């Protein structure tokens, strides 16, 4: 959840969005196995670069323990392929 002067953004399971609420839908989450120590750098870059090269838009979320990359469901197969080609292990996709 992020609160700004003119905005409240909440990321949650699509099924929990109240009817009539403005929402972006159709995302799938790819979760980095954590926890990731704070001193580790470049995790998001390692995911964003191959996705960007494959022309796949992403929405990144960082939690205390890990990172998540959300992609549109229509792009999921291509996203997994791009990440695997970059040397990442993707399970359960």
C-alpha positions as CSV (number, residue, x, y, z in Angstrom):
1,X,0.0,0.0,0.0
2,X,1.3,3.5,-0.9
3,X,-0.3,6.7,0.2
4,X,0.4,10.0,-1.4
5,X,-1.3,13.4,-1.2
6,X,-3.7,12.6,-4.1
7,X,-3.4,8.9,-4.4
8,X,-3.9,5.6,-2.5
9,X,-2.5,2.6,-4.3
10,X,-3.0,-0.9,-3.0
11,X,-1.6,-4.1,-4.6
12,X,-3.6,-7.2,-3.7
13,X,-5.1,-10.3,-5.2
14,X,-7.5,-9.5,-7.9
15,X,-10.3,-11.3,-6.2
16,X,-10.1,-8.9,-3.2
17,X,-10.7,-5.7,-5.2
18,X,-14.1,-4.3,-4.3
19,X,-16.6,-4.0,-7.1
20,X,-16.5,-0.6,-8.8
21,X,-12.9,0.1,-7.7
22,X,-10.6,1.4,-10.4
23,X,-8.0,-1.3,-10.8
24,X,-5.4,-2.7,-13.2
25,X,-6.1,-6.3,-13.7
26,X,-4.6,-9.4,-15.3
27,X,-1.1,-9.4,-13.6
28,X,0.8,-12.4,-12.6
29,X,3.6,-12.3,-10.0
30,X,7.0,-13.8,-10.2
31,X,8.6,-13.9,-6.8
32,X,12.3,-13.9,-6.1
33,X,13.2,-16.6,-3.5
34,X,14.2,-14.7,-0.4
35,X,15.1,-13.4,2.0
36,X,17.4,-11.1,0.1
37,X,19.9,-9.2,2.3
38,X,19.8,-5.5,2.0
39,X,23.4,-5.3,0.9
40,X,22.7,-7.4,-2.2
41,X,22.4,-5.0,-5.2
42,X,21.3,-5.5,-8.8
43,X,18.5,-8.1,-8.2
44,X,15.8,-6.0,-9.9
45,X,18.2,-5.0,-12.7
46,X,18.9,-8.7,-13.4
47,X,15.2,-9.2,-13.9
48,X,14.3,-6.0,-15.6
49,X,16.9,-6.0,-18.3
50,X,15.9,-9.3,-19.9
51,X,12.3,-8.4,-19.6
52,X,12.9,-5.0,-21.2
53,X,14.9,-6.5,-24.0
54,X,11.9,-8.8,-24.6
55,X,9.6,-5.7,-24.7
56,X,7.7,-6.9,-21.6
57,X,6.5,-4.2,-19.2
58,X,6.9,-4.9,-15.5
59,X,5.6,-3.6,-12.2
60,X,8.2,-4.2,-9.3
61,X,7.4,-4.6,-5.7
62,X,10.0,-4.9,-2.9
63,X,9.1,-6.3,0.5
64,X,11.2,-6.7,3.5
65,X,12.3,-10.2,2.5
66,X,12.1,-10.4,-1.2
67,X,11.2,-8.8,-4.6
68,X,8.3,-9.5,-6.9
69,X,8.0,-8.7,-10.6
70,X,4.4,-8.5,-11.9
71,X,3.8,-8.9,-15.6
72,X,0.6,-9.0,-17.6
73,X,-0.8,-12.5,-17.8
74,X,-0.7,-12.3,-21.6
75,X,3.1,-11.8,-21.4
76,X,3.8,-14.5,-18.7
77,X,5.1,-17.2,-21.1
78,X,7.4,-14.8,-22.9
79,X,8.6,-13.4,-19.5
80,X,9.5,-16.8,-18.2
81,X,11.3,-17.6,-21.4
82,X,13.3,-14.3,-21.3
83,X,14.2,-14.9,-17.7
84,X,15.3,-18.5,-18.3
85,X,17.4,-17.4,-21.3
86,X,19.1,-14.9,-19.0
87,X,20.0,-17.7,-16.7
88,X,17.3,-17.4,-14.0
89,X,15.6,-20.5,-12.6
90,X,11.8,-20.1,-12.9
91,X,9.7,-22.7,-11.1
92,X,6.0,-23.2,-11.0
93,X,5.2,-21.0,-14.0
